[in-house]
Amino acid sequence: MNKSMYSLIEKYMYDCMKDAAHDPEHIFRVLYQSLHIASKRQERIDYNVLIASCLLHDIGREEQFKNDTICHAQFGGNMAKKYLLKIHWSEKDAEHVNQCISSHRFRGNNIPETIEAKILFDSDKLDVIGCLGIARTLMYEGHVGDNIYTLQNEEIYIGNDRDVINKQETFVIEYNKKLKNLYEKFYTEEAKEIVGKYKKYAEMFYDKLIEQINETYRSKNLLNEIITAADGNAS
């Protein structure tokens, strides 16, 4: 990919990205991670397809925010294909990029099939785990108005399958529903070698977060004692 083509695709990415949790720096981290993984592989990598797929993999996010029934991966894949055809890419390569983007979503039904698609999937997931993943998730939850946690029966609620129906969401639910389960689903050996230390970072943060939250409730009963005492004095 020459410089002028890269600049065209990069500019289109900048024009499409509106989400702080999926900002251009997320895109570049995914791109650089992908190039690192690709450089370790023995098979031939189509770098034109890989670079374009990385740059454009989240351009469908805005449409998903407008309508949560839309899958940003599938929508973005189609957007990317149309744009690449517009700037004179071949049908074959544009469709390959479409397939890479359409299959990069963890919760999606499309399975990445080509090595370029698998590298994109893994690199995007590496940016969702560890400390970065927690930071980005908290930003996203704040953007859509979700809380860090809720209580149920006076305990921090970690969620269950009914939350999908009720559309209840917090960071704690998201961590237990998604973030802590990401570490097994990787396709490349290069990514699998990275995930171990990232997992330790995330588990340490989450455990300390829950510990600190629980500590703040240790004096909850004092409130009732003070109010009860005040009512007694007033009578």
PAMI-611660 format. One line per 4 residues: number of its first residue (from 0); their letters; for each residue x, y, z of N, C-alpha, C. Coordinates in Angstrom, 3 decimals, always signed. Atoms other than C-alpha are relative to their C-alpha. Example, Ala and Ser with C-alpha at 12.3 -4.5 7.8 and 13.67 -1.06 7.14 Angstrom:
REM residues 2
0	AS	+0.890:-1.190:+0.000:+12.300:-4.500:+7.800:+0.900:+1.200:+0.000 ~ -0.820:-1.190:-0.060:+13.670:-1.060:+7.140:-0.770:+1.090:+0.730;
END
This chain:
REM residues 235
0	MNKS	+0.856:-1.188:+0.000:+0.000:+0.000:+0.000:+0.889:+1.235:+0.000 ~ -0.830:-1.200:+0.059:+1.519:+3.287:-1.058:-0.556:+1.090:+0.921 ~ +0.332:-1.052:-0.960:+1.400:+6.502:+0.940:-1.304:+0.700:-0.337 ~ +1.221:-0.720:+0.384:-1.371:+8.173:-1.063:-1.242:-0.838:+0.282;
4	MYSL	+1.141:+0.873:-0.285:-3.682:+5.165:-0.747:-0.240:-0.090:+1.509 ~ +0.130:+0.040:-1.452:-2.977:+4.886:+2.969:-0.660:+1.282:+0.519 ~ +0.534:-1.286:-0.465:-3.741:+8.591:+3.434:-1.483:+0.114:-0.293 ~ +1.419:-0.035:+0.356:-7.088:+8.248:+1.621:-0.830:-0.806:+1.000;
8	IEKY	+0.746:+0.881:-0.900:-8.210:+5.348:+3.802:+0.036:+0.540:+1.426 ~ -0.119:-0.575:-1.337:-6.906:+6.962:+6.979:-0.937:+1.190:+0.171 ~ +0.891:-1.169:-0.071:-8.812:+10.178:+6.220:-1.461:-0.431:+0.116 ~ +1.375:+0.494:-0.077:-12.026:+8.223:+5.661:-0.292:-0.532:+1.403;
12	MYDC	+0.154:+0.484:-1.373:-11.499:+6.527:+9.026:-0.234:+1.165:+0.956 ~ +0.157:-1.161:-0.873:-11.048:+9.887:+10.763:-1.388:+0.628:-0.151 ~ +1.311:-0.611:+0.249:-14.249:+11.171:+9.143:-1.133:-0.795:+0.638 ~ +1.069:+0.874:-0.499:-16.235:+8.195:+10.460:+0.016:-0.189:+1.506;
16	MKDA	-0.138:+0.342:-1.414:-14.937:+7.877:+14.023:-0.540:+1.116:+0.898 ~ +0.633:-0.987:-0.887:-17.121:+9.650:+16.608:-0.020:-0.447:+1.461 ~ +0.153:+0.615:-1.319:-16.809:+7.388:+19.676:+1.322:+0.065:+0.758 ~ -1.236:-0.176:-0.764:-14.263:+8.226:+22.392:+0.621:-1.328:+0.422;
20	AHDP	-0.532:+1.305:-0.397:-13.926:+4.568:+23.455:+0.559:-0.764:-1.193 ~ -0.525:+0.596:+1.229:-13.267:+3.596:+19.836:+0.568:+1.121:-0.866 ~ -0.574:-1.166:+0.660:-11.209:+6.636:+18.907:+1.115:-0.428:-0.956 ~ -1.078:+0.351:+0.938:-8.462:+6.800:+16.246:+1.189:-0.684:+0.656;
24	EHIF	-1.132:+0.671:-0.628:-5.834:+5.760:+18.789:-0.276:-1.487:+0.230 ~ +0.364:+1.426:-0.039:-7.732:+2.509:+19.304:+0.279:-0.633:-1.354 ~ -0.220:+0.517:+1.352:-7.598:+2.056:+15.554:+1.486:-0.240:-0.241 ~ -1.441:+0.145:+0.236:-3.858:+2.627:+15.458:+0.610:-1.099:+0.868;
28	RVLY	-0.504:+1.093:-0.830:-3.221:+0.289:+18.383:-0.308:-1.354:-0.630 ~ +0.384:+1.239:+0.681:-5.134:-2.434:+16.556:+0.863:-0.206:-1.240 ~ -0.837:+0.100:+1.198:-3.195:-1.673:+13.375:+1.411:-0.433:+0.351 ~ -1.386:+0.320:-0.357:+0.210:-1.778:+15.059:+0.115:-1.407:+0.590;
32	QSLH	-0.003:+1.356:-0.542:-0.663:-4.931:+16.993:-0.126:-1.023:-1.121 ~ +0.184:+0.892:+1.140:-1.800:-6.531:+13.751:+1.289:-0.156:-0.797 ~ -1.262:+0.058:+0.746:+1.437:-5.648:+12.006:+1.046:-0.800:+0.769 ~ -0.926:+0.779:-0.829:+3.394:-7.092:+14.930:-0.282:-1.493:-0.154;
36	IASK	+0.360:+1.415:+0.142:+1.471:-10.376:+14.753:+0.331:-0.502:-1.401 ~ -0.243:+0.409:+1.386:+1.704:-10.496:+10.953:+1.483:-0.217:-0.273 ~ -1.438:+0.102:+0.234:+5.462:-9.990:+11.066:+0.580:-1.300:+0.541 ~ -0.473:+1.245:-0.601:+5.791:-13.187:+13.118:-0.518:-1.232:-0.738;
40	RQER	+0.619:+1.117:+0.697:+3.729:-15.329:+10.749:+0.860:-0.481:-1.170 ~ -0.777:+0.589:+1.087:+5.212:-17.675:+8.177:-0.712:+0.095:-1.346 ~ +0.730:-0.020:+1.262:+2.428:-17.565:+5.597:-0.042:+1.401:-0.595 ~ +0.088:-1.298:+0.686:+1.901:-14.793:+3.067:-1.165:+0.800:+0.579;
44	IDYN	+1.025:-0.912:-0.508:-0.020:-11.831:+4.455:-0.285:+1.058:-1.052 ~ +0.389:-1.091:+0.905:-1.959:-9.460:+2.214:-0.067:+1.276:+0.845 ~ -0.081:-1.180:-0.858:-0.861:-6.246:+3.886:-0.962:+1.102:-0.436 ~ +0.985:-0.989:+0.442:-3.135:-4.083:+1.739:-1.344:-0.262:+0.683;
48	VLIA	+1.270:+0.385:-0.630:-6.174:-5.983:+3.016:+0.074:+0.176:+1.511 ~ -0.128:-0.088:-1.456:-4.868:-6.140:+6.596:-0.023:+1.444:+0.479 ~ -0.065:-1.404:-0.430:-4.051:-2.434:+6.866:-1.346:+0.688:-0.181 ~ +1.304:-0.621:+0.246:-7.336:-1.329:+5.287:-1.035:-0.515:+0.990;
52	SCLL	+0.965:+0.582:-0.936:-9.310:-3.717:+7.502:+0.174:+0.581:+1.404 ~ -0.257:-0.580:-1.323:-7.632:-2.402:+10.636:-0.475:+1.449:+0.072 ~ +0.369:-1.416:-0.009:-8.146:+1.234:+9.713:-1.513:+0.193:+0.008 ~ +1.433:-0.223:+0.210:-11.822:+0.764:+8.848:-0.892:-0.900:+0.856;
56	HDIG	+0.804:+1.034:-0.648:-12.951:-1.943:+11.273:-1.103:+0.537:+0.899 ~ +1.035:-0.547:-0.892:-14.994:+0.386:+13.528:-0.789:+1.159:-0.607 ~ +0.689:-1.156:+0.605:-16.432:+2.841:+11.016:-1.518:-0.124:+0.066 ~ +1.449:+0.169:-0.129:-19.918:+1.384:+11.561:-0.525:+0.273:+1.389;
60	REEQ	+0.408:-0.213:-1.395:-19.979:+2.307:+15.245:-1.107:+1.040:+0.149 ~ +0.988:-1.075:-0.150:-21.978:+5.504:+14.812:-1.409:-0.501:-0.326 ~ +1.315:+0.527:+0.359:-24.818:+3.644:+13.104:-0.530:-0.929:+1.081 ~ +0.447:+0.866:-1.079:-24.916:+1.090:+15.914:-0.470:+0.810:+1.202;
64	FKND	+0.460:-0.874:-1.081:-25.191:+3.932:+18.444:-1.397:+0.549:-0.299 ~ +1.312:-0.523:+0.379:-28.162:+5.323:+16.512:-1.077:-1.068:+0.098 ~ +0.960:+1.110:+0.022:-29.815:+1.907:+16.291:+0.697:-1.250:+0.496 ~ -0.742:+1.113:-0.593:-28.675:-0.876:+18.609:-0.353:-1.354:-0.591;
68	TICH	+0.267:+1.253:+0.708:-30.221:-3.520:+16.347:+0.986:-0.206:-1.145 ~ -0.997:+0.082:+1.065:-27.470:-2.773:+13.819:+1.310:-0.549:+0.558 ~ -1.321:+0.512:-0.356:-24.232:-4.765:+14.028:+1.050:+0.871:-0.672 ~ -0.964:-0.930:+0.591:-21.389:-2.286:+13.568:+1.013:-0.716:-0.883;
72	AQFG	-0.968:+0.752:+0.806:-19.145:-5.029:+12.161:-0.539:-0.238:-1.411 ~ +0.578:+0.259:+1.319:-21.480:-6.003:+9.344:-0.256:+1.308:-0.752 ~ +0.278:-1.281:+0.638:-22.552:-2.434:+8.668:+1.305:+0.655:-0.459 ~ -1.285:-0.597:+0.340:-18.950:-1.192:+8.746:+0.698:-0.721:-1.131;
76	GNMA	-0.587:+0.751:+1.097:-17.807:-3.995:+6.474:-0.559:+0.417:-1.345 ~ +0.632:-0.454:+1.243:-20.310:-2.940:+3.844:+0.426:+1.427:-0.354 ~ -0.469:-1.374:+0.235:-19.327:+0.716:+4.274:+1.416:-0.009:-0.587 ~ -1.385:+0.069:+0.451:-15.668:-0.188:+3.832:+0.086:-0.485:-1.439;
80	KKYL	-0.025:+0.534:+1.366:-16.330:-2.231:+0.698:-0.427:+1.060:-1.007 ~ +0.477:-1.041:+0.915:-18.327:+0.564:-0.919:+1.046:+1.089:-0.190 ~ -1.008:-1.054:+0.109:-15.618:+3.090:-0.115:+1.201:-0.471:-0.812 ~ -1.171:+0.506:+0.707:-12.786:+0.901:-1.382:-0.279:-0.168:-1.489;
84	LKIH	+0.358:+0.074:+1.416:-14.626:+0.238:-4.633:-0.015:+1.398:-0.624 ~ +0.035:-1.393:+0.469:-15.110:+4.002:-4.950:+1.393:+0.521:-0.316 ~ -1.374:-0.468:+0.244:-11.340:+4.536:-4.754:+0.796:-1.035:-0.818 ~ -0.549:+0.862:+1.053:-10.785:+1.811:-7.360:+0.741:-1.237:+0.495;
88	WSEK	-0.485:+1.311:-0.394:-9.992:-1.265:-5.341:-0.730:-1.056:-0.821 ~ +0.662:+1.092:+0.710:-10.777:-4.595:-6.999:-1.142:-0.553:+0.840 ~ +1.126:+0.616:-0.696:-14.025:-6.368:-6.107:+0.496:-1.061:+0.985 ~ -0.531:+1.079:-0.841:-12.016:-9.297:-4.693:+0.607:+0.551:+1.290;
92	DAEH	-0.666:-0.535:-1.190:-9.878:-7.204:-2.324:-0.971:+0.773:+0.889 ~ +0.988:-0.751:-0.781:-12.761:-4.931:-1.282:-0.900:-0.949:+0.787 ~ +0.833:+0.987:-0.681:-14.861:-7.981:-0.439:+0.787:-0.699:+1.111 ~ -0.835:+0.602:-1.045:-11.953:-9.498:+1.499:+0.034:+0.902:+1.240;
96	VNQC	+0.036:-0.949:-1.112:-11.804:-6.353:+3.639:-1.360:-0.045:+0.685 ~ +1.353:+0.104:-0.539:-15.568:-6.565:+4.082:-0.113:-1.216:+0.918 ~ +0.075:+1.223:-0.796:-15.247:-10.128:+5.355:+0.831:+0.107:+1.276 ~ -0.830:-0.182:-1.198:-12.418:-9.224:+7.745:-0.726:+0.832:+1.043;
100	ISSH	+0.688:-0.904:-0.923:-14.400:-6.375:+9.278:-1.282:-0.640:+0.536 ~ +1.269:+0.610:-0.405:-17.697:-8.288:+9.354:+0.189:-1.080:+1.050 ~ -0.228:+1.119:-0.925:-16.105:-11.097:+11.377:+0.877:+0.359:+1.190 ~ -0.914:-0.367:-1.090:-14.091:-9.055:+13.894:-0.699:+0.148:+1.344;
104	RFRG	+0.740:-0.264:-1.229:-16.843:-8.675:+16.493:-0.085:-1.245:+0.875 ~ +0.016:+1.123:-0.945:-16.592:-10.894:+19.589:-1.388:-0.609:+0.123 ~ +1.366:+0.487:-0.181:-20.369:-11.139:+19.905:-0.689:-0.307:-1.323 ~ +0.591:+0.260:+1.302:-20.931:-11.574:+16.200:-0.072:-1.485:-0.321;
108	NNIP	+0.168:+1.392:+0.420:-21.922:-14.776:+14.417:+0.960:-0.402:-1.105 ~ -0.936:+0.297:+1.074:-19.378:-14.492:+11.605:+1.349:-0.420:+0.573 ~ -1.281:+0.513:-0.457:-16.201:-16.506:+12.131:+1.091:+0.463:-0.967 ~ -1.093:-0.396:+0.889:-12.927:-15.058:+10.797:+0.632:-1.220:-0.653;
112	ETIE	-0.476:+1.165:+0.737:-11.655:-17.387:+8.091:+1.413:+0.190:-0.548 ~ -1.323:-0.209:+0.567:-8.618:-15.821:+6.432:+0.975:+0.428:+1.088 ~ -0.993:-0.395:-1.004:-5.366:-15.105:+8.248:-0.109:+1.490:+0.297 ~ +0.156:-1.443:-0.231:-5.954:-11.363:+7.781:-1.168:+0.267:+0.951;
116	AKIL	+1.165:-0.164:-0.876:-9.389:-11.673:+9.426:+0.316:-0.453:+1.425 ~ -0.364:+0.503:-1.326:-7.968:-13.714:+12.305:+0.936:+0.963:+0.724 ~ -0.912:-0.962:-0.619:-5.192:-11.192:+12.918:-0.762:+1.231:+0.468 ~ +0.812:-1.147:-0.411:-7.691:-8.311:+12.986:-0.813:-0.337:+1.238;
120	FDSD	+0.803:+0.417:-1.153:-9.962:-10.223:+15.370:+0.857:-0.016:+1.260 ~ -0.858:+0.115:-1.177:-7.091:-11.012:+17.742:+0.512:+1.356:+0.470 ~ -0.555:-1.302:-0.374:-5.612:-7.515:+17.651:-1.054:+0.893:+0.632 ~ +1.096:-0.778:-0.584:-8.969:-5.890:+18.336:-0.312:-0.501:+1.398;
124	KLDV	+0.285:+0.555:-1.316:-9.550:-8.261:+21.269:+1.124:+0.303:+0.992 ~ -1.102:-0.356:-0.891:-6.085:-7.536:+22.687:-0.160:+1.407:+0.551 ~ +0.245:-1.366:-0.459:-7.231:-3.926:+22.992:-1.217:+0.077:+0.914 ~ +1.171:+0.048:-0.874:-10.280:-5.032:+25.013:+0.335:-0.683:+1.318;
128	IGCL	-0.374:+0.690:-1.226:-8.388:-6.985:+27.661:+1.041:+0.818:+0.762 ~ -0.989:-0.709:-0.796:-6.047:-5.905:+30.431:-0.491:+1.371:+0.441 ~ +0.330:-1.339:-0.504:-5.926:-2.342:+31.741:-0.662:+0.861:-1.074 ~ +0.600:-0.772:+1.090:-6.706:-0.802:+28.357:-1.459:-0.380:-0.201;
132	GIAR	+1.369:+0.449:+0.193:-9.801:-2.924:+28.009:-0.933:+0.530:+1.063 ~ +0.814:-0.528:-1.088:-11.090:-1.862:+31.407:-0.220:+1.503:-0.170 ~ +0.116:-1.448:+0.187:-10.367:+1.816:+30.718:-0.983:+0.323:-1.127 ~ +0.877:-0.264:+1.141:-12.117:+1.678:+27.352:-1.443:-0.377:+0.305;
136	TLMY	+1.352:+0.409:-0.367:-15.092:-0.202:+28.768:-0.652:+1.035:+0.908 ~ +0.542:-1.032:-0.890:-15.541:+2.384:+31.524:-0.378:+1.253:-0.783 ~ +0.334:-1.154:+0.844:-15.434:+5.162:+28.922:-1.288:-0.256:-0.772 ~ +1.183:+0.339:+0.785:-18.027:+3.371:+26.813:-1.245:-0.015:+0.881;
140	EGHV	+1.147:+0.056:-0.907:-20.306:+2.672:+29.779:-0.436:+1.409:+0.398 ~ +0.340:-1.379:-0.326:-20.114:+6.339:+30.759:-0.678:+0.709:-1.158 ~ +0.570:-0.650:+1.195:-20.892:+7.415:+27.209:-1.468:-0.348:-0.189 ~ +1.384:+0.427:+0.204:-24.098:+5.379:+27.083:-0.839:+0.134:+1.271;
144	GDNI	+0.759:-0.294:-1.219:-25.077:+6.302:+30.666:-0.151:-1.153:+0.959 ~ +0.071:+1.128:-0.928:-24.451:+2.997:+32.453:+0.814:+0.283:+1.267 ~ -0.701:-0.160:-1.267:-23.332:+2.826:+36.086:+1.204:-0.939:+0.090 ~ -1.104:+0.921:-0.256:-20.165:+1.214:+37.413:-0.538:-1.307:+0.563;
148	YTLQ	+0.584:+1.191:-0.599:-22.271:-1.219:+39.463:-1.385:+0.337:+0.531 ~ +1.261:-0.129:-0.734:-25.680:-1.779:+41.035:+0.005:-1.034:+1.122 ~ +0.122:+0.939:-1.111:-26.687:-3.564:+44.236:-1.266:-0.836:-0.148 ~ +1.171:+0.868:-0.088:-29.026:-6.504:+44.601:+0.119:-0.789:+1.303;
152	NEEI	-0.045:+0.631:-1.327:-29.881:-7.837:+48.057:+1.246:+0.446:+0.758 ~ -1.102:-0.657:-0.713:-27.231:-5.442:+49.411:+1.382:-0.529:-0.405 ~ -1.290:+0.444:+0.523:-24.469:-7.050:+47.335:+0.186:+0.518:-1.423 ~ -0.287:-0.451:+1.360:-22.738:-5.921:+44.136:-0.516:-1.039:-0.980;
156	YIGN	+0.666:+0.904:+0.941:-24.731:-7.402:+41.282:+0.906:-0.254:-1.197 ~ -0.917:+0.326:+1.100:-22.586:-9.269:+38.738:-0.714:-0.409:-1.276 ~ +0.765:+0.253:+1.212:-25.396:-10.066:+36.313:-0.372:-1.452:-0.198 ~ +0.395:+1.349:+0.416:-27.099:-13.080:+34.762:-0.598:+0.085:-1.401;
160	DRDV	+0.476:+0.056:+1.378:-28.656:-14.166:+31.468:-1.214:+0.889:-0.237 ~ +1.198:-0.823:+0.175:-31.841:-12.166:+32.102:+0.342:+1.447:-0.357 ~ -0.387:-1.374:+0.289:-29.882:-8.936:+31.755:-0.047:+0.296:-1.491 ~ +0.080:-0.189:+1.442:-29.823:-9.485:+27.997:-1.409:+0.408:-0.388;
164	INKQ	+1.403:-0.326:+0.275:-33.623:-9.362:+28.011:-0.355:+1.352:+0.599 ~ +0.337:-1.240:-0.691:-33.913:-6.546:+30.538:+0.848:+1.184:-0.444 ~ -0.936:-1.020:+0.480:-31.042:-4.619:+28.880:+0.632:+0.766:+1.155 ~ -0.704:-0.604:-1.122:-29.597:-3.922:+32.321:+1.494:-0.110:-0.255;
168	ETFV	-1.431:+0.018:+0.265:-25.924:-2.992:+32.062:+0.742:+0.888:+0.982 ~ -0.948:-0.781:-0.788:-23.095:-1.814:+34.315:+1.390:-0.491:-0.392 ~ -1.350:+0.476:+0.270:-19.325:-2.077:+34.141:+0.223:-1.375:+0.609 ~ -0.205:+1.278:-0.676:-19.369:-4.942:+36.672:-0.672:-1.134:-0.777;
172	IEYN	+0.682:+1.013:+0.809:-21.927:-6.852:+34.593:+0.772:-0.262:-1.279 ~ -0.746:+0.147:+1.245:-19.962:-6.199:+31.416:+1.303:-0.763:+0.218 ~ -1.246:+0.723:-0.292:-16.756:-7.413:+33.045:-0.275:-1.496:+0.133 ~ +0.288:+1.411:-0.231:-18.346:-10.666:+34.180:-0.646:-0.690:-1.192;
176	KKLK	+0.663:+0.568:+1.171:-20.377:-11.161:+31.021:+0.952:-0.133:-1.189 ~ -0.842:-0.013:+1.193:-17.653:-10.315:+28.519:+1.491:+0.034:+0.304 ~ -1.437:-0.256:-0.089:-14.276:-9.000:+29.630:+0.780:-1.180:+0.561 ~ -0.768:+1.082:-0.624:-13.231:-11.888:+31.869:-0.040:-1.282:-0.818;
180	NLYE	+0.135:+1.202:+0.832:-14.253:-14.398:+29.197:+0.696:+0.115:-1.352 ~ -0.616:-0.235:+1.302:-12.211:-12.971:+26.335:+1.307:-0.752:-0.202 ~ -1.391:+0.442:+0.073:-8.940:-14.693:+27.099:+0.208:-1.324:-0.726 ~ -0.141:+1.294:+0.668:-9.638:-18.047:+25.475:-0.230:+0.091:-1.502;
184	KFYT	+0.403:-0.051:+1.407:-10.992:-16.897:+22.127:+0.980:+0.826:-0.827 ~ -0.978:-0.613:+0.893:-7.900:-16.061:+20.100:+0.417:-1.022:-1.049 ~ -0.270:+0.891:+1.119:-6.892:-17.485:+16.755:+1.490:-0.187:-0.286 ~ -1.419:+0.088:+0.328:-3.160:-16.784:+16.445:+0.821:-0.298:+1.249;
188	EEAK	-0.876:+0.326:-1.114:-0.414:-18.182:+18.636:+0.679:+1.245:+0.546 ~ -0.670:-1.238:-0.412:+1.217:-14.752:+18.708:-0.854:+0.770:+0.998 ~ +0.901:-0.689:-0.932:-1.849:-13.234:+20.403:-0.129:-0.773:+1.309 ~ +0.139:+0.829:-1.204:-2.158:-16.146:+22.825:+1.189:+0.177:+0.942;
192	EIVG	-1.176:-0.210:-0.833:+1.371:-15.438:+24.043:-0.076:+1.306:+0.796 ~ +0.098:-1.317:-0.625:+0.371:-11.878:+24.988:-1.049:+0.038:+1.113 ~ +1.188:-0.185:-0.836:-2.921:-12.464:+26.804:+0.234:-0.272:+1.487 ~ -0.188:+0.387:-1.390:-1.538:-13.984:+30.013:+0.263:+1.162:+0.932;
196	KYKK	-0.321:-1.127:-0.885:+0.012:-10.837:+31.468:-1.124:+1.028:+0.009 ~ +1.123:-0.934:+0.033:-2.922:-8.697:+30.301:-1.119:-0.468:+0.925 ~ +1.047:+0.559:-0.862:-5.312:-11.032:+32.128:+0.289:+0.291:+1.468 ~ -0.383:-0.282:-1.387:-3.387:-10.596:+35.393:-0.258:+1.457:+0.349;
200	YAEM	+0.243:-1.421:-0.243:-3.573:-6.801:+35.054:-1.480:+0.258:+0.265 ~ +1.445:-0.241:-0.106:-7.355:-6.871:+34.579:-0.569:-0.599:+1.274 ~ +0.523:+0.660:-1.206:-8.045:-9.345:+37.387:+0.397:+0.767:+1.256 ~ -0.456:-0.771:-1.151:-5.979:-7.295:+39.818:-0.836:+1.272:+0.159;
204	FYDK	+0.799:-1.229:-0.062:-7.845:-4.086:+38.916:-1.415:-0.307:+0.475 ~ +1.387:+0.312:-0.333:-11.280:-5.704:+39.115:-0.142:-0.401:+1.467 ~ +0.076:+0.445:-1.392:-10.602:-7.409:+42.446:+0.161:+1.168:+0.972 ~ -0.209:-1.161:-0.876:-9.311:-4.178:+44.001:-1.178:+0.971:-0.079;
208	LIEQ	+1.183:-0.858:+0.143:-12.279:-2.233:+42.595:-1.128:-0.506:+0.883 ~ +1.072:+0.579:-0.808:-14.766:-4.610:+44.201:+0.314:+0.139:+1.491 ~ -0.408:-0.141:-1.400:-12.785:-4.546:+47.452:-0.217:+1.421:+0.491 ~ +0.159:-1.393:-0.418:-12.808:-0.748:+47.545:-1.479:+0.380:+0.098;
212	INET	+1.432:-0.292:-0.058:-16.521:-0.529:+46.745:-0.606:-0.568:+1.277 ~ +0.546:+0.642:-1.203:-17.338:-2.989:+49.521:+0.427:+0.726:+1.271 ~ -0.485:-0.724:-1.176:-15.204:-1.038:+51.982:-0.820:+1.256:+0.266 ~ +0.755:-1.237:-0.201:-17.252:+2.095:+51.391:-1.356:-0.252:+0.656;
216	YRSK	+1.296:+0.333:-0.598:-20.371:+0.266:+52.605:+0.140:-0.511:+1.432 ~ -0.193:+0.588:-1.317:-18.823:-0.876:+55.886:-0.696:+0.802:+1.105 ~ +0.649:-0.836:-1.018:-20.416:+2.057:+57.775:-1.456:+0.297:-0.340 ~ +1.385:-0.237:+0.415:-23.834:+1.764:+56.137:-0.968:-0.032:+1.182;
220	NLLN	+0.916:+0.128:-1.145:-25.491:+0.686:+59.392:+0.056:+1.226:+0.918 ~ -0.117:-1.189:-0.839:-24.200:+3.838:+61.110:-1.052:+1.047:-0.374 ~ +1.015:-0.963:+0.430:-26.623:+5.890:+59.021:-1.320:-0.260:+0.707 ~ +1.254:+0.335:-0.675:-29.617:+4.038:+60.413:+0.077:+0.281:+1.491;
224	EIIT	-0.168:-0.252:-1.430:-28.208:+4.302:+63.947:-0.123:+1.484:+0.311 ~ +0.049:-1.455:-0.211:-27.765:+8.092:+63.616:-1.417:+0.518:-0.172 ~ +1.379:-0.445:+0.249:-31.237:+8.569:+62.146:-0.934:-0.470:+1.118 ~ +0.837:+0.532:-1.075:-32.830:+6.312:+64.755:+0.201:+0.760:+1.310;
228	AADG	-0.306:-0.741:-1.218:-31.040:+8.114:+67.560:-0.607:+1.406:-0.057 ~ +0.563:-1.346:+0.140:-32.130:+11.491:+66.177:-1.507:-0.032:+0.177 ~ +1.458:+0.120:-0.180:-35.748:+10.318:+65.992:-0.334:-0.194:+1.472 ~ +0.251:+0.247:-1.412:-35.502:+9.096:+69.572:+0.160:+1.270:+0.823;
232	NAS	-0.227:-1.247:-0.735:-34.108:+12.404:+70.822:-1.122:+0.999:-0.263 ~ +1.063:-0.954:+0.351:-36.796:+14.325:+68.964:-1.280:-0.312:+0.740 ~ +1.238:+0.380:-0.721:-39.521:+12.341:+70.690:+0.158:+0.208:+1.498;
END
